[in-house]
Amino acid sequence: MSQTMTTTTPNTMTSPLFSTDYHVYINHTDAGGIVYHANHLVFFENCRRDWFTKLGLSGYFMHSDTGQVQHFVVSQAQLKYKKAILLDETIDVRIDNVELKPASIVFYQSIHRRLPTDTDTNHPPLQHTLLSSGKIVIACVQNQIKPEPSSTDGFSTQAATAPMQPIRVPEALHNTIQQAITQHSHNSDLYSQS
């Protein structure tokens, strides 16, 4: 099975699949007022979760017809840091592209500085505002056993350490994401023709 390597640099010439603004607070930064590098992953995660919510998806935890818990885990993260993110600024976190695989979803994401002139959300800011970009792979897994309530903590110890196995992305979730990708592609084609 051959694999292809793709770049983590987003295509800023097209509109993102999803974009949302976040304010940078003190808890995101180090003592110098610069966003701690791991918090780039937190912003990417929040953006993915907000996109799932916008699509009407319940988030990362799902239940199969048999009651098994299905969810996503990050299996790969590649980040490229370009410029510092600073305390009290507003950043634009994006999902630039998504690839659906049988048992995983690949997200190409980026963080941009929100400049005072960036009022039109249909057109991305210029390249110089790119702060970081990443390729994040989330794998779909299912817990091997069904959690059973215990009298002390709500879950048994066995359930808390349940092994997971990779599974296919559930069909309803796959179809919802594919529809969003197709709609975005169609809208981008219409925009480029005008």
C-alpha positions in Angstrom: 0.0 0.0 0.0 1.6 3.3 -1.1 1.2 6.5 0.8 1.7 10.0 -0.5 3.1 12.8 1.5 1.3 16.1 1.4 2.4 19.5 2.5 0.9 21.2 5.6 0.9 24.6 4.0 -2.7 25.7 3.4 -3.8 27.1 0.1 -4.7 30.6 1.0 -6.1 31.4 -2.5 -9.3 29.5 -1.8 -11.7 30.0 1.0 -11.4 27.7 4.0 -13.9 24.9 4.6 -14.6 26.3 8.0 -13.2 29.3 9.9 -13.8 30.8 13.3 -12.2 33.4 15.5 -10.8 32.9 19.0 -9.5 35.5 21.4 -6.1 34.7 23.0 -6.2 34.8 26.8 -3.5 34.7 29.4 -4.0 30.9 30.0 -3.0 30.3 26.4 0.4 32.0 26.8 3.7 31.6 28.5 5.3 34.2 30.8 6.3 36.3 27.8 2.7 36.6 26.5 3.3 34.3 23.5 1.0 31.4 22.9 2.6 28.2 24.2 3.3 25.9 21.2 1.1 23.0 22.4 -1.9 25.4 22.5 -1.8 25.6 18.7 -3.1 22.1 18.9 -5.8 23.2 21.3 -7.0 25.9 18.9 -7.0 23.3 16.0 -9.0 20.9 18.2 -11.6 23.6 19.2 -12.0 24.5 15.5 -12.6 20.9 14.5 -15.1 20.5 17.4 -16.9 23.8 16.4 -17.1 22.6 12.8 -18.6 19.2 13.8 -21.2 21.2 15.9 -22.0 23.4 12.9 -22.6 20.3 10.9 -25.0 19.0 13.5 -22.7 16.2 14.7 -22.7 15.4 18.4 -18.9 15.5 18.6 -16.3 12.9 19.0 -18.2 10.4 21.1 -20.8 8.2 19.4 -22.5 4.9 20.2 -22.9 2.0 17.9 -26.3 0.2 17.5 -24.9 -2.3 20.1 -24.0 0.4 22.6 -20.3 0.3 22.0 -18.5 3.7 22.5 -16.9 5.0 19.3 -14.7 8.1 19.2 -11.7 9.8 17.6 -8.1 9.9 18.8 -5.4 12.0 17.3 -3.0 9.6 15.6 -0.7 12.1 13.9 0.0 15.8 14.1 2.5 17.7 12.0 2.8 21.4 12.8 4.7 24.3 11.2 5.1 27.4 13.3 5.6 30.6 11.3 5.0 33.6 13.6 4.2 34.0 17.3 0.6 34.3 18.5 0.3 37.0 21.1 -1.8 37.7 24.2 -5.0 39.5 23.6 -5.1 39.2 19.9 -7.9 37.7 17.8 -6.9 34.7 15.6 -8.7 33.1 12.8 -8.5 29.3 13.0 -9.4 27.4 9.9 -10.0 24.0 8.4 -8.5 24.5 4.9 -9.1 21.0 3.6 -10.3 17.6 4.8 -9.5 14.1 3.4 -11.8 11.3 4.4 -10.2 7.9 4.7 -11.9 4.6 5.6 -10.9 4.7 9.3 -9.6 8.3 9.8 -10.1 11.9 8.8 -7.2 14.1 7.8 -7.5 17.8 8.6 -5.3 20.5 7.0 -5.6 23.5 9.3 -4.1 26.9 9.8 -4.1 29.8 12.2 -4.0 33.4 10.9 -3.7 36.8 12.6 -7.0 38.7 12.4 -6.0 42.1 11.1 -8.3 45.1 11.6 -9.0 45.2 7.8 -10.1 41.5 7.7 -13.8 42.1 7.9 -14.8 40.0 4.9 -14.9 36.4 6.1 -15.5 35.1 2.5 -12.0 36.1 1.5 -9.0 34.9 3.5 -6.4 37.5 4.7 -3.1 37.7 2.8 -0.4 35.1 3.2 1.7 37.2 5.6 -0.9 36.7 8.4 -0.2 32.9 8.5 0.9 32.0 12.0 0.9 28.2 11.9 -0.4 25.3 9.8 -0.9 21.7 10.5 -1.9 18.3 9.3 -3.9 16.5 11.9 -5.1 12.9 11.5 -7.8 11.6 13.7 -8.5 7.9 13.8 -11.9 6.4 14.5 -11.8 3.8 17.3 -14.2 1.7 19.3 -13.7 0.6 22.9 -13.5 -3.2 23.1 -15.9 -3.5 26.1 -19.0 -1.7 27.1 -18.5 0.4 30.3 -20.5 -1.0 33.2 -21.5 1.3 36.2 -19.8 0.6 39.4 -21.0 1.6 42.9 -18.0 3.9 43.7 -17.0 6.0 40.7 -19.7 5.4 38.0 -17.4 3.2 35.9 -15.6 0.0 36.5 -11.8 0.0 36.5 -11.9 -2.5 33.6 -13.9 -0.1 31.5 -11.6 2.8 32.2 -8.7 0.9 30.8 -10.6 -0.7 27.9 -8.5 -1.4 24.8 -9.5 0.2 21.6 -9.6 -1.1 18.0 -9.6 1.0 14.8 -13.0 1.0 13.0 -14.4 2.6 9.9 -15.7 6.1 10.1 -19.5 5.6 10.8 -21.5 6.0 7.6 -23.7 8.9 8.8 -20.7 10.9 10.0 -18.8 10.1 6.7 -21.8 11.2 4.6 -22.3 14.4 6.5 -18.6 15.4 6.2 -18.5 14.4 2.5 -21.6 16.5 1.8 -20.0 19.6 3.5 -16.8 19.1 1.4 -18.8 18.7 -1.8 -20.9 21.8 -1.0 -17.8 23.8 -0.2 -16.1 22.7 -3.5 -19.3 23.6 -5.4 -19.4 27.0 -3.8 -15.7 27.6 -4.4 -16.2 26.7 -8.1 -19.1 29.2 -8.4 -17.0 31.9 -6.7 -14.0 31.3 -9.0 -16.3 31.6 -12.1 -17.7 35.0 -11.1 
